[in-house]
Each structure stands twice: as structure tokens, then as C-alpha cells.
Amino acid sequence: MIRTIALVCCTLVSARLQAAAPIQDWKVYRNERFGFELCYPASLRPGPESGSGDGRAFEARDGAKLTVFGELGDIEGASLTTRAGEAEKDLRAQGATVTYRAKGVSWIVLSGTQGRSIYYHKIVFRDGAFRDLEISYPAAGASVWNSATARIARCFN
């Protein structure tokens, strides 16, 4: 009986350590239409590129999702600040709470929580186009996905 309990405990600890292990394998997605690249964990399965060629969605087994897309910047004269305001309004309408905002010359980041998930939204304006990166993942997976999100955001250009 003690052996069985010890075996179950070791299996649970091993599974927990594997779940929290950093992501090792990475791939690159290149969007030809808008000229951006994105590195992403191989554990995210890519869906098909959109019919208009503006982006792609990815999904992991644990429920993490990544969406990346481009859009021409002259749509109704939208500025980066206006675009970010619209994104924040949409997030709030979906029940999200924005807990972090950051802004650079050509980018804005919004991050926060939505239910039991964490989300990250980066908007970059370059070469006359907006480039959006949206990531959401279960809060239970934050130990892995927080660092993966930071790497994804750094290589998104």
C-alpha cells in the first residue's frame, strides 16, 4: 500500500514538473501580406492562414490561443491610440479586466484577466499597417505561458 501511494505521489509530482517545464521547441510564422514574423512554441497548432492572407490562429492542448493578423492603417483614419482604445473597449465588453498598459512610439500593449484566463494584446503600427498579436491562456498555466508570451512578444515584428 505504501508503495502504491509513493508511486502515485511520484507520478503526480513528475506530471506537475513536466507541465511547468519551459517550452523548448519554437517555430516561425511569416506573414507575406503584411511582412511580419512571429516565433511561437511548437506546442501551438497553427490553423490555416485566413483567406485574405492577413493572419493565422494557433491553439494548444491546454486551451492557450494565439491570433496574429495585420490590417491596413488608413482604415477610417485610425491612430494607434484609437485602435488600442477600441481593443480595450472590446475586451471589457467580453468581461475582461485590463490590469496592465504600456506604450511605445509604435506599439501599445494591453494585458489582464478574463474569467480564469490571462490575455495579452500587442498592437504595432509599422509601414502603414497595424499588426495585432493576441494571446490568451488558462491562469493555471501561467508558470509556462508568462515566459512564452514574453518571448513571443519580443520576436513579433
N, C-alpha and C positions, 0 to 999 in steps of 0.2 A: 504494500500500500504506500509506504513512504517513497519507494522508487517511482511509483506512478505519479505521485504528487510532485516529486522533484523533476520528473520528465516533463510534466505539463508546465511547471513554472519555467524551466529552461526554454521550452518551446515558445511560451508567451514572451519571455524576455528577448529571445532571439528575433521573433517576429517584430517586436516593437523597435529593436535596434535597426533592423532592416528597413522598416518603414521610415525611420528618421535619418537614414543614410543620405548623404548629399548625392545629388544627381551627377552621374559620371559621363554619360553619353549625350552629345549635343549634335544637332544638325542645323543647317542654314536654309531658310526660305528666302528667295529673292523674288520681289515683285517687279516685273519688267515695265509694266504700265506707269507706275509711279516712282520707280527707281530706288526702292528701299530694300534693305536686308534686315533679317531678323534671325538671331540664333535662338534655338528652342530645344528643350530636353527631348530626347528620342522617345521618352515615355508619352509624349503628347502625340496622338494620332492625327495627322492632317486630313481634313475633309477636302473635297475638290475646290479648286480655285473658283471664285464666283464667275458667272457667265460674262460679266463686263470686264473681268480681269483686275478688279480693284482690290482684291484681298482674299483671305482664307481664314477658316476657323479650325481650331485644333481642340482635341479633348483627351483627357487622361482617364484611366480607370477609376481613380478616386473622386472624380467629379470636377477636377480642375478644368477650366476652359480658357482658351486664349483666342482672341479675334484680332486680326490686324487688317487694316484697309486704308486706302487713300481716297481723297476726294479733291476735286479742283477747288482752289481757294477763292475764286471770284464769285462763288455762289451767293447771290444776294448781298455782296459786299461784306461778308462775314469776316471779322477780325479774329485773331487768336483768343482774345479775351471774351469776345461774344460767343465764340464756339465753345469755350470752356464753361461759360455760364449756362449755355443750353445743355451741355453734357451734365453739369451738376443738377440742373432742374430735372432732367430725365431720371437721373439716379434717385433723387429724392422722391419723385413720383412713383418709383418702383420700391419705395420703402427703405432706401439706403440712407446711411448716415455718413456724411463726409467728415473725416477726422483729421485729414492732412491735405494741405495745398502747398504747392511750390511752383515758382515761375522763373523762367529764364528769358533770354531775349527772344528765342524762337520756339519755346516749349512751355507747356503747363502740365502739371501732374495733379490728379485728384485721387485720393485713396480713402478707404474707410471700411465699413461693415454693412452687410445686408443679411439680416437673419443670422444664420450660422456660417456665413461665408465672408471672406475678405475680398475686396476688389481693389484693383489698381487701374487707372486710366491715364495714359500719357498721350498728349496731343502735340505734334510737332508741325511747325509750318516751315516749309522749305521749297524753293523752286516753284512757287506759285500753287502749292498744293498742301492740304492738310494730310497728315499721316497719323492714324489713330492706332493705339495699342491698348487693348482691354484684356485684363486677366482677372479671373475670379477662381477662388479655391476654398475648400472647406477649412474653417478655422482650425479644425483638428489636425490639419496637415501643414500648419504654419511653420513648423520647425524645418520643413523641407522647402516649401514654396516661397517663404520670405526671401531666402537667399537666391533661389532660382529666379524669382521676379526681379531682383536687383540686377542680376546678370543679363536677363532678357532686356530690361530697360536700358542698360548701358550699351548693348550692341545694336539696339534699334536705331536705325538712321534713315 
